[in-house]
Amino acid sequence: MKAAPRPAILYVDDEEKSLEYFSQLFGEDFPIFVAKSAREGLQILEENAEAIGVVMSDQRMPGETGVEFLEKVRRLNPSMVRILVTAFTDYDAAMSAVNEGGIHKHLKKPWEFDHLEEVLQQSLAWHDLLRERDQLLAEKASTIQNILMADRVAGVGILAEGMNHHFRNALTSLRTFLEMIPETLEDTLDGAALRNEDFWVEFREAVVSQVDRMEEVLDQMWSVSYHRTRKDKAEVSLSEVIQESATLLKEKFLEKKITLEISIEDDLPPIEAYASQMVQLFRLLLEEEHSVISEGGQLFITAVEVEEKGEPGVLICVEDDGPRISEDQSSRVFDPFYMRAKDSNALGVNLAACYVIIFHHKGWIKAEPWKEGGTRLRVWLPQKFSARTEGNAESFLGKMKDFEMRWQNLQSRVVGVS
C-alpha cells in the first residue's frame, strides 16, 4: 500500500527574510507553505486543509497577532499542531495562550536550527498521533454502534424464534376453528336462517385477515434471525442475485406501477459470501423499497467494483424517489421496527435484517438523502470473505493500548514551553 504523503508545515510571518530563511533551511526536509500575513495564512489553510499538519506563526504581525490567528486555526481544525514564535517581550501573551490551550508549543526568537528542527519533528509526530486518535475514536464509535445494532437485531431474532412455536400453534388452532365455523353453523341451525348473516360473514373474514397478518408479522420477525440461515459459503454473482430478486418481486412492482432500472458493471467480480444470505439480503432490500415507494415511483440499482481502504469489493447503490430521510434519520432507519413507510402492513425489520447480514460479512450499509429527492442506500461488500469473530474486538483493544502508550510518551516530550 502506498504510504500517505508527509504533512506540510505552514509558517506565517510578516518578515519576508524569515520566511525565505525558513524555506531554505527546511524545504528539503518538509513540505513547506509560507504566508506574509494571517489573512494569507488562512487562505492557504482553506485551500490545503488536508495537506497541512503544523502551523507556526510569529506573534507580532500587522492587523492580527499570532495568538489570534492560531485561535482561528484551532477552530478550523483542532488537530493541527500550533506553534507560536515570540520575542522576549511577548512572553506573557505566549504563556497565556499555552495555558488556555490555544497553542501546543512556544518558541523564542531568534530560533536555533537544531532546536527548531527537533520541535518540528515532534510536532509532526504529534499531529500524526492526533489524527490517529481521531481515526481510532471514529473506529471505536463505529465498532460500538455495529455491535449494539447487531445485538439489538439478534435480540429480535431470538424473540421471534421463541415466539414462533407458541404463537403459530395458537394461530393454527384459531384458523382451524374459523374454517370450521360455516359447516358447524349449518349443522347447528339445521336449515334455519342466520340472523344478520352479512355481519357474521364480514366478522369472520376480518378475523381471518388478522390471523393472516399475525402470521406475516411472525414471518418478518423470523427473517431477522441471522443464525437460522444456512452458512453456505460460496462464490456469489451479485449480478445474478440482484436480477433474480427483481424477477421474484416483479409482479409486486408492476401492481404499484414502480419503474425498476438495474445497471450492473460489466465483468462485475463475484464475491465470497453465504449464498442464501445474499439472496435474503437483496430480497429484503427490494421488499423494503416496494413498501416505501409510492405508486408510479422509480427505483434505481447500480453495482460497481470499488476498493474500500485498499480492499477490493463491490458497491451497490439503491436509489428511490420515496420519502426523503433527514441526516439524523440516516442511522435510525436500521433500528428494528423503525417505520420508513406509512404502509400499515410494514413492520420495519427489513433494513435491520439487512444490516446484520452485511455486518457479519464485514461490509457496511449507509442511508442518506438522495439528490433527486428520495433516499439512497449504499451497500459495500468485500470480495474476500471471512466470518466476523470476537478477535476483531481484541485487535481493536490492542491498538488502543498501543496508541495510549505512544500518546503518553510523546505528550510528555512535546507539551510545554521551550
N, C-alpha and C positions, 0 to 999 in steps of 0.2 A: 504494500500500500504506500502511495506517495505521501511523504511527510508534509505536514502543514507548514506554510511559509512562516518565517520568524516574525513576530510582531514588530511594528515600527515604533520609533520614538519621535515625538513632536517637541521641538524646542521653540519657545516663544520669548523674544527679547527685542526691545526696540533698538539695540545697538547692533548694527549690521556686522561689525567686526567680530563680535561674539558669536554670531550665527555662522559666519564663514569659518572661524576657528573651530567651532564645534563640529561642523560638517567635515572639515579636513581631518580632524583627529579621529572621528568615529564613523565616518561614512563607509569605510571598508568593512567595519565590524557589524554595523547595524543598519537596517533601512531607516533613513532619516527624512523627516519633514521639518521645515523651519518656517516661522512666521514673524513678521515685524511688529505685530500688534495683537491684542486679544481678539479683536474682531476678525482679523485674518486667520487667527488660530482656530476660532470656532467654525469658520467656513471650511477649513481643511478637515476638521473633525467630522463635520456633517457629510463631507464627500468621501471620507476614508475611515468611517467609524469602525468597520470590521478589521482594518489593517493595523490600526494604532493601538498599542498596549500601554505605553508610558507617555505621560505629558509632563514636561519640565518647563517652568515659567519663571522669568525674572519678576521680582516683586514690584519694583518701581518702573511703571510704564505710563505714557501719556493716556489719559482717558479712563483707564481701568487698571486697578492693581492686580498683581499676580494672585493674591488671595481671592479676590472677587472672580477672576477668570477661572481659577481652579474649582471654585464652588459651582460654577456653571458646568464645568466638565463633569463634576461628581453627579449633578442632576441628569446630565446627558447619558452618562454611563458609569455607574458606581464601580465597575470592575477595572476601569482604567487607573493605573497607578499614577499618583500625582506628586510631583517634586517641586518644591519652592526654593528658588535661589535668591538670597538677600545679601545686602551689605550689613555690616555690624549694627548700624543704626536702626535697622528694621527687625532686630532680633525679637522684640516683644510681640510684634504682629505675627511673626513666624511661629513662635511658641504657642500663641493663642490659636492659630489655625491647626497646629498639630493636636493640641488638647481637645479641640472641638471636632476632630475627625475630618477636617477639610482637606488635609494633605497627609501623605504617608511618610514623607521624608523632607528634611530641610538641609540645604547646603549653603555655605557662606562663600561669597566672592572674596578674592579670586579662588576658583576651584583648582585643585590639583588633578592632573591627568589620571594617575594611578587610582586615586581615591574615587574620582568620578566614574571611572570605568567599572570599578567594583560595585558602586551604587547602582549603575545602570544594569549590570548583570544580575544583581539581586532583585532589582525592580522588575525586570523581565521575568525572572523566575517566580516572583510574587504574583505577577499578572497571570502567568500560566496556571498557578495554583488557584487563583481566584476563579479563573474560567473553568478549571476542572471542578472546583467546588460547586459552581452553578450547574454544571452538567450532572454532577453526582446528585445534587438536590433534586434536579428535574427527574433524573432516573429513579431516585428514591420515591418521589411523589407518584410517578407513573407506575412503579412496581407495586406500591401500596394500593393505588387505585385499581390496578388489574387484579390483585389478589382479593381485595374486598368485593369487587364486582363479580369475579368468578365464584367467590364463596357465597354471595347472596343468591346468584342464579343456581348454584349447586343446591342451596337450601330449598329453593323452589322445586328443583327436580326430585330431591329426597322426599319432600312433602307430597309431590304428585305420585311418586311410587307408592308411598304409604296409603294415600287416599284411593288410588285406583282400584285396588282389590275390593275394599269395603264399599265404596260408592257404586262401583259397577254392579256388584251383587244386588244392592238395593234397587238400582235403576232397572236391572233386568227383571226383578220381581214386579216393579211398578209397571214396566212396559207390558209384561205378560198379563197383568191384571187389566190394563187398558185395552189390550187386544181381545180379552175375553168378555168385556162389558156388553158389546152388541148381542152376542149369542146368548149370554146369560140373561139379558133383559128380555129377549124374545121368549125364552123358556119360562121366565117368571111371569110375564104379562099374559102369556098363553093367548096371543092374538089380540089382546086389548090395546087400544091406542095409548101412546105415551104422552102425558100432558107436557106441553112446552118442549116438544121434540127437538126443535131447532136449537133451543138453548143448550140442551144436553149434548147435542152433536157438536156444537161450537165449543162448548166447555171441554169436551173430551179432546178435540183437535188442539185446543190451546195447551192442555196438559201434555199431550204427546209432543207438541212443539218445544215445550220447556224441558222435557226429558231429552229430546234431541240436542238442545242447547247445552245441557249439563254434560252430556257425553262429549260434545265438541270441546267444551272447556277442559275436560279431563284429557282429551287428545292433545290440545295445545300445551297444557302444562306438562304432559308426558314427553312432548317433543323437546322440552328444556333439559331433560335428563341426559347429560352428556355421557355418563358412564354406561348407559344401556346400549349405545350404538356400537356396532362392530368395529374392532380395531383391525381393519383390513388394509394395511399399508400397501400402497402400490403407486406406480407412475400414473398420474391422473391428467387427462387432457381437459383443461378448464374450458376450452372452446367447445368440446363435445358436451360437457356437463351443463354449461350455460344454455346451449341450443336445446338440449333435451328438456331442461327445466322450463324453458319458454314454450316448447311444444306441449308439455304436460298441462300448462296453465293457459293455453291459447284460447280455449272456449270462454274462460272466465274474463279474459281481457276483451274478447270480442263482445261479450254481453254488455260491458261498460263502454264499448267503443274506444278503448285505450289503444293508442298507437305505440307499438314497441319497435325500436330500432336498435339493432345489435351490430357493433363494429369491433371486430377482433383482429389484432395484428397478425399479418401473415407469418407463418412459421413460429407461432407462439409456443415456447417450450413447455413440455409437460412439467408438473411438479410432483414431488414425493408427498403423499398425504394419505389419510384414511379415506378411501374412495367413498364409502357410504356416507361419511360425514360431509364430504364436499357436495354430494347430491342433496343432502339435507340442508346444507348452508344456502345453496342457491335457490332451492325451493322455498325456504323461509324468507329469503330476501324478496323474491318475486311476489310471494303472498302478502308480505308487508306492503310492498308498493301497490299492489292491487287494492288493498284496503284503504290507502290514503289518497290515491289519485281519483279525482272527480271524473264523472262520465265525460268522455271525449278528450281526456287528458293525454299527455305524452310521457313516455319513458325511454331514456337512452342508456344503453350499456356499452361500455368500451373496455377493452382489455389489452394491455401492452406489457412488454418486458421492461422492468425497471429495477435498478440496483438500489438497495437501502443500506447505507453505511458500508458499502463495498460488497454486500452480499446480493447475489442475483435472486430475482424473484419476479412476481407478476403483480401488476397494479390493476385493479378492477374499479371502474367508476360507474356508479348507478345514479343517474340524474333524473329527477322528476319535476313536474310543474304542479305538484300538490302543495300542501300547506308549507309555507316557508318557516323554518325553525330560526330562532334567535341564537345569538352566540352563547347565552347562558343555558340554552337547551341542548347544546351540542353533545354534552356528556350524559345528560339526564335521559336522552332517548333510549339508552341501553339499559336503564333500570327496569327490572321486572314490573309488569303491569303499568308502565308509562304509556299513555294513550296519545299517539300522534293523530289518529283518525277519529272522526266523530261517529264512525261505524259502531253501532251498539253490539255487533257480533264480534268485534275485535277485542282481544284480551290483553294485548300489549306485552307479549312474551317473545315474539318472533326475533326482534333485534337482540334481546337478551341472550337467546339461544345462539344466535349468530356470533355474538361477542365471545362466548365461551369456546365455541368451536375454533374460532380464529386465534384466541388466546392460547389454546393448547397446541396449536400448530406454529406458535412463535411468530405470528403475524400481528397485524393491527387493523382496526376499523375506526374510521372517524366520520362524524357527521358535521356538515357545515351548510350555511346558506348558499344557495346556488345563484349565480349572477342573473339567470333568467327568471328568478322569482320563486323557485321551488327549493328543494333540498338535494344535496349531493352526499352520497355515501361513498367513501373511498376505502377499499379493502386491499391490503398488501399481504401476500403470502410468499414465504421463501421457497426457492426452487428445491433446496435440500431440506429434508425434514428430520428432526429428532425430537421425540416427545419431551415436553416441558417437565422438568423434575425439580425437586427441592434444592438440588445442587446450585441452581441459579441464585437462590437466596443466599446460600453460603458464599458464593463467589462475590455477590454484591457486598456482603458484610465484610469480606476480606479486603475488598477495595476501599471500603470506608475506613477500616482500621489503618491501612497503609497510608491513606490520604491524611488522616488525623495526625499521624506521627510526622509526616513531612511538613504538614501545616504548622505544627507547634515548633518544629526545628527551624523552619525558615522565618517564622514570626519572631522568634527570639533574636534572630540575626538582623532582621530588616527594620522592624518597627523601632522608632526612636529618633533622636536628633544627633547629628554628627557634624 
